[in-house]
C-alpha cells in the first residue's frame, strides 16, 4: 500500500475541516494541536517539513514562501470563504490520488 499524506492545518482553516478529515481516517494535525497558534509562517514550515506533513492553508503568505524557494513537504492552498464540504472533497481527492513524495516542494490549488 502506498504511503498516505499527512496534513497540517494552519490557523485560518475551520476546525470542522480537521474533524471531517479525521472521520475519514486522514492523519491531521492542527495548529492548535501542535501548540503553534500565532507562530511565524517560517516556524510552521519548519515543523511540518520535519514531520513530513503537507500544510493546508488559506493564507497567501505560504505561497510567497514557496515562490522564494523555501523547501517544504507540500502546500495545499484554497481561498478563504470556501465551504467545508468543498474543502473536504478537494482534500480527499488529493489524499486518494497523490503520494507524499509527489507534493514535496509543490503547491496544489483547490
C-alpha positions in Angstrom: 0.0 0.0 0.0 1.2 3.5 -0.9 2.2 5.9 1.9 -0.6 8.2 2.8 -0.3 12.0 3.0 -0.3 13.5 6.5 -1.8 17.1 6.7 -1.2 20.1 8.9 -4.0 22.7 9.0 -3.0 26.3 9.7 -5.0 28.7 11.9 -7.1 30.1 9.0 -8.7 26.7 8.4 -12.0 25.9 10.2 -11.7 23.2 12.8 -14.7 21.5 11.1 -12.3 20.6 8.3 -10.0 18.7 10.7 -13.0 16.9 12.2 -14.2 15.9 8.8 -10.9 14.6 7.7 -10.3 12.6 10.9 -13.7 11.0 10.4 -12.4 9.8 7.0 -9.3 8.3 8.5 -6.9 11.1 7.5 -3.9 11.9 9.7 -4.4 15.6 10.5 -2.5 17.9 12.9 -3.9 21.4 13.5 -2.1 24.5 14.6 -3.9 24.2 17.9 -2.9 20.6 18.4 0.7 21.5 17.7 0.7 24.5 20.1 1.7 26.8 17.2 -1.2 29.3 17.3 0.2 32.7 16.4 3.6 31.3 15.3 5.5 32.8 12.3 5.0 31.1 8.9 8.6 30.0 8.8 8.1 28.1 12.1 5.1 26.3 10.7 7.0 25.3 7.5 10.0 24.1 9.6 7.7 21.9 11.8 5.7 20.3 9.0 8.8 19.7 6.9 10.4 17.8 9.8 7.2 15.8 10.3 6.6 15.2 6.5 3.2 16.9 6.6 1.6 18.8 3.8 0.3 22.2 5.0 -3.2 23.2 4.1 -3.6 27.0 4.2 -5.9 29.8 3.2 -3.1 32.3 3.8 -1.3 33.6 0.7 1.9 34.2 2.7 2.7 30.5 2.3 2.6 30.9 -1.5 5.2 33.7 -1.2 7.4 31.4 0.9 7.1 28.7 -1.7 7.9 31.2 -4.5 11.1 32.3 -2.6 12.4 28.7 -2.7 11.8 27.6 0.8 11.8 23.8 1.0 8.6 22.1 2.3 6.7 18.8 2.2 3.9 20.4 0.1 1.3 23.1 0.3 -2.4 22.9 -0.5 -4.0 26.3 -0.9 -7.6 27.3 -1.1 -9.0 30.8 -0.9 -10.9 31.8 2.3 -14.7 31.7 2.4 -14.8 28.2 0.8 -17.4 25.8 2.2 -16.2 23.0 4.4 -17.8 20.4 2.1 -15.9 21.7 -0.9 -12.7 21.7 1.1 -13.2 18.1 2.2 -14.0 16.9 -1.3 -10.8 18.5 -2.6 -8.7 17.1 0.2 -10.0 13.6 -0.3 -9.2 13.8 -4.0 -5.6 14.8 -3.2 -5.4 12.2 -0.4 -6.7 9.3 -2.6 -4.7 10.2 -5.8 -1.3 11.6 -4.7 1.5 10.3 -2.6 3.6 12.4 -0.2 6.6 12.5 -2.4 4.6 13.9 -5.3 3.8 17.0 -3.2 7.3 17.8 -2.0 8.1 21.5 -2.8 4.9 21.7 -4.8 1.7 23.8 -4.3 -1.7 22.3 -5.1 -4.6 24.8 -5.6 -8.1 23.7 -4.7 
